[in-house]
Amino acid sequence: MEPLELEFSVGCSAERAFELWASETSLWWPRSHSVSGAAGLMVIFEPRPGGRIYERTPDGVEHDWGEVLVWEPPHRLAYLWHLRFDRRDATEVEINFSDEDGATTVSIVHRGWERLGALGPDRRERNRRGWAGVIGHYQRACAEPAGPSPPSPGEPLPRRR
């Protein structure tokens, strides 16, 4: 089965684009595309091959989303992806970030649908629609000026006054 291939431009450097995707995901990832849907959830990529990708709710509940395969900032990131599914049903996402005249071209290849057997075509189509929604959120985040970094996993969230 053919992989999903997506390519689009964002209005920031490759360094910033990688950082937003892999370290500041919580700033732009839609809650509707999470397990819990909880307000204030954090999306965490452990920055190394073998690192977990997961969401953490404000009350500390964690839900696994995937596992990092390749961590090569600021140009390449790959991971197993099983959001809402068992790890044995993981597909693979590879993302490349290329600087292009003051912007960044982001290329996503989402493959491995054949591992899912008869469920593959339906899951591929659902993910195609899902990526279409997620990418707009990401593009808007890339267009905004960088603010302070979110807290690291395990670091308390700042208190609002």
MDTraj code that builds the backbone (N, CA, C; nanometers):
import mdtraj as md
import numpy as np

residues = "MET GLU PRO LEU GLU LEU GLU PHE SER VAL GLY CYS SER ALA GLU ARG ALA PHE GLU LEU TRP ALA SER GLU THR SER LEU TRP TRP PRO ARG SER HIS SER VAL SER GLY ALA ALA GLY LEU MET VAL ILE PHE GLU PRO ARG PRO GLY GLY ARG ILE TYR GLU ARG THR PRO ASP GLY VAL GLU HIS ASP TRP GLY GLU VAL LEU VAL TRP GLU PRO PRO HIS ARG LEU ALA TYR LEU TRP HIS LEU ARG PHE ASP ARG ARG ASP ALA THR GLU VAL GLU ILE ASN PHE SER ASP GLU ASP GLY ALA THR THR VAL SER ILE VAL HIS ARG GLY TRP GLU ARG LEU GLY ALA LEU GLY PRO ASP ARG ARG GLU ARG ASN ARG ARG GLY TRP ALA GLY VAL ILE GLY HIS TYR GLN ARG ALA CYS ALA GLU PRO ALA GLY PRO SER PRO PRO SER PRO GLY GLU PRO LEU PRO ARG ARG ARG".split()
xyz = np.array([
    [0.0850, -0.1172, 0.0000],
    [0.0000, 0.0000, 0.0000],
    [0.0896, 0.1236, 0.0000],
    [0.0523, 0.2204, -0.0776],
    [0.1323, 0.3421, -0.0911],
    [0.1377, 0.4218, 0.0389],
    [0.2542, 0.4781, 0.0698],
    [0.2612, 0.5660, 0.1874],
    [0.1865, 0.6962, 0.1610],
    [0.1473, 0.7627, 0.2681],
    [0.0973, 0.8999, 0.2567],
    [0.2197, 0.9888, 0.2429],
    [0.2189, 1.0791, 0.1475],
    [0.3293, 1.1729, 0.1295],
    [0.2718, 1.3132, 0.1282],
    [0.3224, 1.3969, 0.2170],
    [0.2752, 1.5341, 0.2306],
    [0.3953, 1.6268, 0.2263],
    [0.3792, 1.7403, 0.1613],
    [0.4864, 1.8401, 0.1592],
    [0.4220, 1.9775, 0.1648],
    [0.4768, 2.0625, 0.2505],
    [0.4223, 2.1963, 0.2672],
    [0.5325, 2.2866, 0.3200],
    [0.5055, 2.4159, 0.3183],
    [0.6024, 2.5154, 0.3632],
    [0.5544, 2.5794, 0.4926],
    [0.6503, 2.6141, 0.5781],
    [0.6199, 2.6871, 0.7012],
    [0.7097, 2.8101, 0.7082],
    [0.6616, 2.9131, 0.7761],
    [0.7300, 3.0419, 0.7810],
    [0.8295, 3.0560, 0.8943],
    [0.9206, 2.9610, 0.9063],
    [1.0253, 2.9698, 1.0079],
    [1.1440, 2.8856, 0.9619],
    [1.2541, 2.8943, 1.0347],
    [1.3738, 2.8176, 1.0010],
    [1.3518, 2.6687, 1.0267],
    [1.4381, 2.5861, 0.9685],
    [1.4308, 2.4420, 0.9946],
    [1.4514, 2.4132, 1.1427],
    [1.5407, 2.4896, 1.2062],
    [1.5649, 2.4691, 1.3497],
    [1.4364, 2.4915, 1.4296],
    [1.3676, 2.6011, 1.4001],
    [1.2438, 2.6327, 1.4720],
    [1.1333, 2.5326, 1.4363],
    [1.1258, 2.4944, 1.3089],
    [1.0237, 2.3987, 1.2660],
    [1.0417, 2.2647, 1.3375],
    [1.1652, 2.2174, 1.3470],
    [1.1927, 2.0916, 1.4175],
    [1.1568, 2.1054, 1.5652],
    [1.1995, 2.2158, 1.6253],
    [1.1730, 2.2396, 1.7675],
    [1.0225, 2.2410, 1.7967],
    [0.9466, 2.3107, 1.7131],
    [0.8015, 2.3147, 1.7333],
    [0.7390, 2.1763, 1.7188],
    [0.7855, 2.0998, 1.6201],
    [0.7275, 1.9678, 1.5983],
    [0.7595, 1.8740, 1.7140],
    [0.8849, 1.8721, 1.7563],
    [0.9308, 1.7669, 1.8471],
    [0.9442, 1.8087, 1.9933],
    [0.9543, 1.9375, 2.0210],
    [0.9751, 1.9809, 2.1600],
    [0.8643, 2.0714, 2.2124],
    [0.7884, 2.1312, 2.1221],
    [0.6825, 2.2232, 2.1639],
    [0.5482, 2.1833, 2.1030],
    [0.5300, 2.0553, 2.0854],
    [0.4094, 2.0014, 2.0228],
    [0.2829, 2.0472, 2.0939],
    [0.2913, 2.0592, 2.2254],
    [0.1736, 2.0977, 2.3049],
    [0.1196, 2.2346, 2.2671],
    [0.2040, 2.3193, 2.2078],
    [0.1604, 2.4539, 2.1707],
    [0.0616, 2.4535, 2.0544],
    [0.0653, 2.3500, 1.9711],
    [-0.0158, 2.3532, 1.8505],
    [-0.0975, 2.2258, 1.8238],
    [-0.0633, 2.1141, 1.8851],
    [-0.1342, 1.9891, 1.8546],
    [-0.2787, 1.9992, 1.9029],
    [-0.3774, 1.9716, 1.8160],
    [-0.5175, 1.9840, 1.8573],
    [-0.5577, 1.8751, 1.9574],
    [-0.6265, 1.9149, 2.0625],
    [-0.6721, 1.8189, 2.1646],
    [-0.7617, 1.7118, 2.1045],
    [-0.8323, 1.7470, 1.9973],
    [-0.9210, 1.6501, 1.9321],
    [-0.8440, 1.5323, 1.8726],
    [-0.7132, 1.5481, 1.8569],
    [-0.6281, 1.4430, 1.8006],
    [-0.5412, 1.3808, 1.9096],
    [-0.5931, 1.3749, 2.0311],
    [-0.5213, 1.3136, 2.1433],
    [-0.6057, 1.1991, 2.1991],
    [-0.5516, 1.1289, 2.2962],
    [-0.6277, 1.0212, 2.3600],
    [-0.7277, 1.0793, 2.4591],
    [-0.6795, 1.1666, 2.5471],
    [-0.7640, 1.2168, 2.6560],
    [-0.8513, 1.3350, 2.6169],
    [-0.8028, 1.4190, 2.5254],
    [-0.8741, 1.5424, 2.4933],
    [-0.8700, 1.6439, 2.6058],
    [-0.7854, 1.6199, 2.7062],
    [-0.7811, 1.7040, 2.8261],
    [-0.7233, 1.8422, 2.7976],
    [-0.7861, 1.9445, 2.8537],
    [-0.7292, 2.0791, 2.8480],
    [-0.5977, 2.0764, 2.9250],
    [-0.4972, 2.1430, 2.8715],
    [-0.3688, 2.1518, 2.9401],
    [-0.2808, 2.0292, 2.9255],
    [-0.3170, 1.9356, 2.8357],
    [-0.2317, 1.8181, 2.8200],
    [-0.0979, 1.8585, 2.7598],
    [0.0047, 1.7819, 2.7887],
    [0.1372, 1.8027, 2.7307],
    [0.1662, 1.6870, 2.6365],
    [0.2266, 1.7178, 2.5210],
    [0.2730, 1.6161, 2.4278],
    [0.4248, 1.6142, 2.4399],
    [0.4800, 1.4965, 2.4655],
    [0.6222, 1.4859, 2.4967],
    [0.6901, 1.3871, 2.4027],
    [0.7977, 1.4341, 2.3378],
    [0.8883, 1.3490, 2.2617],
    [1.0148, 1.3375, 2.3456],
    [1.0529, 1.2180, 2.3859],
    [1.1818, 1.2004, 2.4526],
    [1.2877, 1.2073, 2.3433],
    [1.3819, 1.3031, 2.3525],
    [1.4691, 1.3406, 2.2404],
    [1.5855, 1.2448, 2.2140],
    [1.5518, 1.1230, 2.1716],
    [1.6555, 1.0241, 2.1402],
    [1.5900, 0.9044, 2.0719],
    [1.6649, 0.8312, 1.9897],
    [1.6108, 0.7065, 1.9368],
    [1.5727, 0.6141, 2.0528],
    [1.4565, 0.5544, 2.0433],
    [1.4041, 0.4714, 2.1513],
    [1.3205, 0.5491, 2.2513],
    [1.3197, 0.6829, 2.2400],
    [1.2421, 0.7659, 2.3316],
    [1.0930, 0.7521, 2.3078],
    [1.0188, 0.7684, 2.4137],
    [0.8729, 0.7613, 2.4053],
    [0.8156, 0.8903, 2.3480],
    [0.6998, 0.8764, 2.2845],
    [0.6151, 0.9896, 2.2475],
    [0.4835, 0.9640, 2.3197],
    [0.4399, 1.0620, 2.3994],
    [0.3205, 1.0391, 2.4797],
    [0.2557, 1.1707, 2.5178],
    [0.1325, 1.1604, 2.5623],
    [0.0646, 1.2763, 2.6189],
    [0.0572, 1.2562, 2.7694],
    [0.0626, 1.3673, 2.8402],
    [0.0454, 1.3655, 2.9855],
    [-0.0620, 1.4670, 3.0200],
    [-0.1634, 1.4207, 3.0905],
    [-0.2716, 1.5092, 3.1319],
    [-0.2278, 1.5887, 3.2548],
    [-0.2963, 1.6977, 3.2858],
    [-0.2592, 1.7767, 3.4034],
    [-0.2593, 1.6964, 3.5339],
    [-0.3384, 1.5888, 3.5405],
    [-0.3376, 1.5080, 3.6629],
    [-0.2375, 1.3924, 3.6566],
    [-0.1487, 1.3938, 3.5554],
    [-0.0377, 1.2988, 3.5496],
    [-0.0626, 1.1689, 3.4761],
    [-0.1801, 1.1502, 3.4183],
    [-0.2079, 1.0283, 3.3425],
    [-0.1346, 1.0370, 3.2084],
    [-0.0666, 0.9287, 3.1710],
    [0.0091, 0.9257, 3.0458],
    [-0.0526, 0.8259, 2.9484],
    [-0.0499, 0.8640, 2.8194],
    [-0.0986, 0.7787, 2.7118],
    [0.0097, 0.7742, 2.6045],
    [0.0596, 0.6543, 2.5728],
    [0.1633, 0.6401, 2.4709],
    [0.1074, 0.6649, 2.3317],
    [0.1888, 0.7353, 2.2516],
    [0.1543, 0.7631, 2.1126],
    [0.2504, 0.6950, 2.0164],
    [0.3762, 0.6762, 2.0583],
    [0.4736, 0.6211, 1.9659],
    [0.6109, 0.6115, 2.0273],
    [0.7088, 0.5877, 1.9394],
    [0.8479, 0.5716, 1.9814],
    [0.9395, 0.6348, 1.8769],
    [1.0342, 0.7154, 1.9224],
    [1.1284, 0.7824, 1.8330],
    [1.2228, 0.6791, 1.7714],
    [1.2383, 0.6833, 1.6397],
    [1.3326, 0.5979, 1.5681],
    [1.4579, 0.6749, 1.5288],
    [1.4390, 0.7977, 1.4793],
    [1.5503, 0.8822, 1.4342],
    [1.5311, 1.0203, 1.4938],
    [1.6371, 1.0745, 1.5539],
    [1.6351, 1.2098, 1.6119],
    [1.7591, 1.2808, 1.5602],
    [1.7441, 1.3594, 1.4529],
    [1.8554, 1.4299, 1.3899],
    [1.8185, 1.5763, 1.3696],
    [1.8142, 1.6547, 1.4806],
    [1.7781, 1.7956, 1.4678],
    [1.8836, 1.8700, 1.3867],
    [1.8453, 1.9645, 1.3056],
    [1.7087, 2.0105, 1.2817],
    [1.6486, 1.9578, 1.1521],
    [1.7028, 1.8481, 1.0992],
    [1.6612, 1.8094, 0.9642],
    [1.5756, 1.6842, 0.9520],
    [1.5833, 1.5924, 1.0485],
    [1.5116, 1.4655, 1.0280],
    [1.4623, 1.4087, 1.1605],
    [1.3397, 1.3573, 1.1551],
    [1.2754, 1.2940, 1.2693],
    [1.1924, 1.1779, 1.2150],
    [1.2026, 1.0617, 1.2788],
    [1.1187, 0.9483, 1.2391],
    [1.0719, 0.8779, 1.3656],
    [0.9505, 0.8245, 1.3579],
    [0.8975, 0.7566, 1.4754],
    [0.7909, 0.6546, 1.4383],
    [0.7760, 0.5557, 1.5270],
    [0.6615, 0.4659, 1.5205],
    [0.5425, 0.5426, 1.5750],
    [0.4271, 0.5225, 1.5145],
    [0.3078, 0.6000, 1.5500],
    [0.1930, 0.5038, 1.5759],
    [0.1392, 0.5086, 1.6971],
    [0.0251, 0.4225, 1.7299],
    [-0.0740, 0.4939, 1.8209],
    [-0.0945, 0.6218, 1.7978],
    [-0.1922, 0.6993, 1.8747],
    [-0.3282, 0.6289, 1.8716],
    [-0.3797, 0.5971, 1.9903],
    [-0.5091, 0.5296, 2.0098],
    [-0.5090, 0.3819, 1.9694],
    [-0.3935, 0.3258, 1.9349],
    [-0.3867, 0.1856, 1.8951],
    [-0.2723, 0.1163, 1.9677],
    [-0.2713, -0.0153, 1.9608],
    [-0.1662, -0.0954, 2.0216],
    [-0.0351, -0.0770, 1.9444],
    [0.0762, -0.0890, 2.0143],
    [0.2073, -0.0705, 1.9513],
    [0.2286, -0.1665, 1.8343],
    [0.1736, -0.2863, 1.8418],
    [0.1940, -0.3821, 1.7320],
    [0.1268, -0.3346, 1.6027],
    [0.0375, -0.2365, 1.6127],
    [-0.0287, -0.1791, 1.4956],
    [0.0325, -0.0455, 1.4551],
    [0.1565, -0.0217, 1.4972],
    [0.2222, 0.1062, 1.4682],
    [0.2547, 0.1197, 1.3198],
    [0.2398, 0.2408, 1.2712],
    [0.2892, 0.2781, 1.1396],
    [0.4137, 0.3630, 1.1626],
    [0.4790, 0.4053, 1.0563],
    [0.6020, 0.4832, 1.0697],
    [0.5860, 0.6190, 1.0021],
    [0.6272, 0.7227, 1.0737],
    [0.6233, 0.8593, 1.0225],
    [0.7671, 0.9086, 1.0116],
    [0.8031, 0.9616, 0.8954],
    [0.9349, 1.0238, 0.8762],
    [0.9124, 1.1670, 0.8304],
    [0.9812, 1.2607, 0.8954],
    [0.9649, 1.4020, 0.8634],
    [1.1021, 1.4610, 0.8353],
    [1.1122, 1.5334, 0.7239],
    [1.2348, 1.6042, 0.6877],
    [1.2051, 1.7528, 0.6818],
    [1.2984, 1.8329, 0.7330],
    [1.2862, 1.9785, 0.7393],
    [1.4009, 2.0375, 0.6574],
    [1.3697, 2.1151, 0.5523],
    [1.4719, 2.1719, 0.4641],
    [1.4547, 2.3221, 0.4536],
    [1.5605, 2.3974, 0.4880],
    [1.5561, 2.5430, 0.4724],
    [1.5441, 2.5780, 0.3251],
    [1.4537, 2.6711, 0.2944],
    [1.4300, 2.7154, 0.1565],
    [1.4000, 2.8646, 0.1564],
    [1.4978, 2.9486, 0.1303],
    [1.4763, 3.0929, 0.1143],
    [1.3937, 3.1564, 0.2262],
    [1.4368, 3.1421, 0.3498],
    [1.3692, 3.2067, 0.4618],
    [1.2492, 3.1315, 0.5162],
    [1.2164, 3.0197, 0.4564],
    [1.1076, 2.9354, 0.5058],
    [1.1628, 2.7928, 0.5172],
    [1.0782, 2.7007, 0.5491],
    [1.1192, 2.5605, 0.5593],
    [1.0179, 2.4740, 0.4867],
    [1.0693, 2.3834, 0.4049],
    [0.9844, 2.2823, 0.3438],
    [0.9818, 2.1626, 0.4374],
    [0.8623, 2.1197, 0.4719],
    [0.8434, 2.0040, 0.5593],
    [0.7860, 1.8914, 0.4735],
    [0.8546, 1.7776, 0.4742],
    [0.8091, 1.6606, 0.3988],
    [0.7780, 1.5489, 0.4973],
    [0.6590, 1.4944, 0.4872],
    [0.6162, 1.3852, 0.5747],
    [0.5867, 1.2631, 0.4884],
    [0.6434, 1.1503, 0.5272],
    [0.6100, 1.0220, 0.4659],
    [0.5572, 0.9332, 0.5786],
    [0.4334, 0.8891, 0.5643],
    [0.3687, 0.8045, 0.6653],
    [0.3439, 0.6699, 0.5988],
    [0.4150, 0.5673, 0.6459],
    [0.4143, 0.4366, 0.5794],
    [0.3840, 0.3234, 0.6776],
    [0.3727, 0.2033, 0.6220],
    [0.3535, 0.0841, 0.7033],
    [0.2096, 0.0368, 0.7111],
    [0.1249, 0.0867, 0.6238],
    [-0.0179, 0.0528, 0.6269],
    [-0.0415, -0.0956, 0.6015],
    [0.0465, -0.1574, 0.5235],
    [0.0291, -0.2994, 0.4917],
    [0.0359, -0.3875, 0.6167],
    [0.1041, -0.3408, 0.7214],
    [0.1116, -0.4171, 0.8475],
    [-0.0261, -0.4354, 0.9111],
    [-0.1184, -0.3512, 0.8745],
    [-0.2507, -0.3524, 0.9371],
    [-0.3497, -0.4442, 0.8656],
    [-0.3044, -0.5112, 0.7602],
    [-0.3908, -0.6036, 0.6871],
    [-0.5130, -0.5333, 0.6308],
    [-0.6294, -0.5937, 0.6520],
    [-0.7541, -0.5401, 0.5967],
    [-0.7896, -0.4032, 0.6533],
    [-0.7361, -0.3687, 0.7706],
    [-0.7643, -0.2376, 0.8304],
    [-0.6800, -0.1257, 0.7685],
    [-0.5762, -0.1614, 0.6938],
    [-0.4834, -0.0632, 0.6389],
    [-0.5469, 0.0478, 0.5570],
    [-0.6307, 0.0165, 0.4571],
    [-0.6881, 0.1235, 0.3750],
    [-0.7708, 0.2241, 0.4559],
    [-0.8515, 0.1750, 0.5497],
    [-0.9330, 0.2654, 0.6313],
    [-0.8449, 0.3529, 0.7208],
    [-0.7462, 0.2944, 0.7851],
    [-0.6581, 0.3721, 0.8733],
    [-0.5777, 0.4741, 0.7932],
    [-0.5346, 0.4347, 0.6737],
    [-0.4601, 0.5284, 0.5888],
    [-0.5476, 0.6492, 0.5559],
    [-0.6713, 0.6254, 0.5175],
    [-0.7622, 0.7351, 0.4831],
    [-0.7915, 0.8223, 0.6048],
    [-0.8143, 0.7615, 0.7205],
    [-0.8384, 0.8402, 0.8420],
    [-0.7167, 0.9254, 0.8763],
    [-0.5974, 0.8716, 0.8588],
    [-0.4770, 0.9495, 0.8869],
    [-0.4562, 1.0591, 0.7829],
    [-0.4928, 1.0337, 0.6577],
    [-0.4825, 1.1388, 0.5556],
    [-0.5676, 1.2581, 0.5967],
    [-0.6899, 1.2315, 0.6395],
    [-0.7775, 1.3400, 0.6851],
    [-0.7226, 1.4042, 0.8128],
    [-0.6697, 1.3229, 0.9029],
    [-0.6128, 1.3754, 1.0271],
    [-0.4950, 1.4679, 1.0028],
    [-0.4044, 1.4259, 0.9144],
    [-0.2896, 1.5120, 0.8838],
    [-0.3364, 1.6451, 0.8254],
    [-0.4382, 1.6418, 0.7409],
    [-0.4874, 1.7657, 0.6795],
    [-0.5276, 1.8664, 0.7869],
    [-0.5890, 1.8203, 0.8947],
    [-0.6270, 1.9108, 1.0029],
    [-0.5099, 1.9541, 1.0888],
    [-0.4213, 1.8615, 1.1206],
    [-0.3080, 1.8906, 1.2091],
    [-0.2105, 1.9892, 1.1453],
    [-0.1852, 1.9748, 1.0165],
    [-0.0853, 2.0583, 0.9492],
    [-0.1201, 2.2067, 0.9580],
    [-0.2465, 2.2433, 0.9458],
    [-0.2855, 2.3839, 0.9572],
    [-0.2493, 2.4430, 1.0926],
    [-0.2705, 2.3670, 1.1988],
    [-0.2325, 2.4128, 1.3336],
    [-0.0815, 2.4349, 1.3418],
    [-0.0074, 2.3412, 1.2860],
    [0.1391, 2.3506, 1.2877],
    [0.1879, 2.4716, 1.2070],
    [0.1316, 2.4927, 1.0894],
    [0.1719, 2.6072, 1.0073],
    [0.1468, 2.7387, 1.0801],
    [0.0340, 2.7499, 1.1473],
    [0.0065, 2.8729, 1.2231],
    [0.1078, 2.8915, 1.3358],
    [0.1434, 2.7848, 1.4048],
    [0.2427, 2.7947, 1.5129],
    [0.3781, 2.8378, 1.4583],
    [0.4146, 2.7886, 1.3413],
    [0.5435, 2.8251, 1.2811],
    [0.5465, 2.9712, 1.2385],
    [0.4314, 3.0281, 1.2090],
    [0.4253, 3.1677, 1.1651],
    [0.4340, 3.2652, 1.2816],
    [0.4123, 3.2171, 1.4044],
    [0.4162, 3.3044, 1.5219],
    [0.5591, 3.3191, 1.5723],
    [0.5920, 3.4358, 1.6305],
    [0.7256, 3.4507, 1.6880],
    [0.7453, 3.3524, 1.8034],
    [0.8674, 3.3051, 1.8176],
    [0.8985, 3.2099, 1.9259],
    [0.8843, 3.2787, 2.0602],
    [0.8175, 3.2130, 2.1510],
    [0.8036, 3.2625, 2.2884],
    [0.8911, 3.1808, 2.3800],
    [0.8676, 3.1909, 2.5081],
    [0.9454, 3.1088, 2.6007],
    [0.9138, 2.9611, 2.5798],
    [1.0121, 2.8762, 2.5994],
    [0.9928, 2.7325, 2.5830],
    [0.9007, 2.6785, 2.6911],
    [0.8211, 2.5761, 2.6560],
    [0.7367, 2.5139, 2.7581],
    [0.8236, 2.4379, 2.8572],
    [0.7688, 2.4038, 2.9726],
    [0.8483, 2.3305, 3.0706],
    [0.8870, 2.1924, 3.0190],
    [0.9987, 2.1412, 3.0664],
    [1.0420, 2.0062, 3.0327],
    [0.9530, 1.9052, 3.1038],
    [0.9484, 1.7817, 3.0504],
    [0.8707, 1.6792, 3.1204],
    [0.9172, 1.6671, 3.2649],
    [0.8235, 1.6612, 3.3550],
    [0.8570, 1.6506, 3.4961],
    [0.8706, 1.7846, 3.5651],
    [0.8883, 1.8913, 3.4880],
    [0.8984, 2.0262, 3.5438],
    [0.7559, 2.0780, 3.5653],
    [0.7291, 2.1441, 3.6771],
    [0.5918, 2.1911, 3.7005],
    [0.5507, 2.2972, 3.5996],
    [0.4228, 2.2976, 3.5664],
    [0.3696, 2.4000, 3.4770],
    [0.3671, 2.5337, 3.5498],
    [0.3891, 2.6448, 3.4770],
    [0.3835, 2.7751, 3.5427],
    [0.2432, 2.8026, 3.5956],
    [0.2361, 2.8705, 3.7068],
    [0.1062, 2.9067, 3.7655],
    [0.0541, 3.0324, 3.6989],
    [-0.0755, 3.0317, 3.6723],
    [-0.1388, 3.1517, 3.6153],
    [-0.1836, 3.2410, 3.7282],
    [-0.1702, 3.3699, 3.7098],
    [-0.2106, 3.4664, 3.8126],
    [-0.3322, 3.5411, 3.7681],
])
top = md.Topology()
chain = top.add_chain()
for i, resn in enumerate(residues, 1):
    res = top.add_residue(resn, chain, resSeq=i)
    for name in ("N", "CA", "C"):
        top.add_atom(name, md.element.get_by_symbol(name[0]), res)
traj = md.Trajectory(xyz[None], top)
